[in-house]
Amino acid sequence: MTHTPAMLEGIRIADLTSVIFGPYCTEMLAELGADVVKVEAPSGDTLRILGRPAKTAGMGKLHMTINRGKRSVSWDLKTEQGRGKLRRLIGASDVFIHSVRGDAIRKLGFDYESVRSFAPEIVYVHCTGFDSARRDARL
């Protein structure tokens, strides 16, 4: 029997999304065969605590559903060590997708211009769920 590769097999995605909108997007990409590496804060994605987990704390049903098929790491991006790990992950990835507010991602050093300086071929996706264009324009 021959192996038919999945549509996105061989594509690595650095996932810095949280709650529902971004994780659902990257879950679909994982379903299509992408290698998705989800980066969470040491406290974990907010969605982990919503709903009652079946048996294990931090593993709520919704979190488990929209984060299936992904690998996960926990890095403190407020430290240089954590930011260095994320830079290396992005440098080894094809896509960087995040749902961090525009001002906060700039402070961390992962806005579009900063990422392009060390990963010029990256596909950069900033997904937002609520009217951030107007809010960011005021900054």
N, C-alpha and C positions, 0 to 999 in steps of 0.2 A: 504494500500500500504506500502510495506517495504522500508526502506531507504538503498540504496546501497552506501557505503562510497566511496568517490573518492580515487584514488590510493595513494595519499600523505596526505590524511586527518589525522590530528593529528601531522603532522610534522611542526615545526616552523623553519623558515629560517631568520637569521639576514643578511640583504642585504646591503652591503656597496659598491655597484657598481654604475657606472655612464656612461653616454653617451649611447652607443648602445649595445655593446657585452654583458656585465654583466646584464644590465636590461632586455635584451631579454631573456637571460638564466633564470633569476628568474621569468620573466613573464610566461614562459612555466611551471615552477614548480608551480606557483600559479594556472595556468589553470588545473593542475593535482590535485589540492586540498590543496596544502601546504599553511600555514599561513605565508606569506612573509611580513616582516617588513623592509621597505626601510629606511635607515638612510641617510639623506641629510645634507650638510653643511647649515648654515643659509642663504647663497646666493642661495641655491637650486642646483639641478643637472644642468649641463651645457646645457643639451638637452632641458630644459624648454624654453630657449630663441630662439631656432632654429625654423624657420617657423613662420608663422603668426597665433597666437592663434585665435580661433573662436570668443570668446567674452571676455575671461578673461586672463590677462597677466600672463605669466608663465605656461600656460596650452596649449602649442603647440600640434598639432595633433600627431606628432611622439612621444612626451613624454607621452601623454595620452594613446597611443596605446601600447607601450611597458612597461608601468607601471600599466596597468589595473589589478585589482584583488589584489592589495597590499595595506597595510596600510603604512603610511609614518610619520616619525618624523624628526625634524630638530634639530640637536645637534652640538655644536661647539666642535669638537674633539681636538682643540688646548687648551682647558681648562680641568682641572682635573674633573670638574663636568660633562662635556660632555663625557669624556673617562670613567668615572664611570658608566654613564648610558649605554654606549655601553657594558661595561663589564657585567653589570647585564642582558642586553638583550642576549648577547652571552651565558651567564650561563644558561639562561632559554630556549635556542634554541638547535635544533638538528644539524643544519648546519650553518656555518658562511662562506659567500661567499663575496669576495671583488675583486676589480680591481685596487687597489692602488699600485703604484710602490713599489718594495721591500724595498728600502731605506726609503721611507716615512712611510710605515706601521711599520717598525722597530722603527722609531723615535716615533711613536704614542703608541707603546707598544702592537701591535696586530699582530706581526709576529707569525708564527706557534708555536714556543717554548713558547712564552709568553702566548698565548691563551690556549695551552695545560696545562699550570701550574694552571689555574683556571677553565678550562672546559675540563677535560681529555677525555671525550667521544665525543667531538665535531667532526663533519666531516668538515674539513677545506679545502676550495677551494679558490685558488688564480688564477683568470682568467685574462689573458692578451691578447691583440690583436696584439701586435707587439714585436717580438724578445727580450723580456726582459731577457731571460736566459743569453744571452751573455753580456748584459749591467750589470745585477746584478752580474755576475761572476767577473767583473772588479772592483767591489766595495771593 
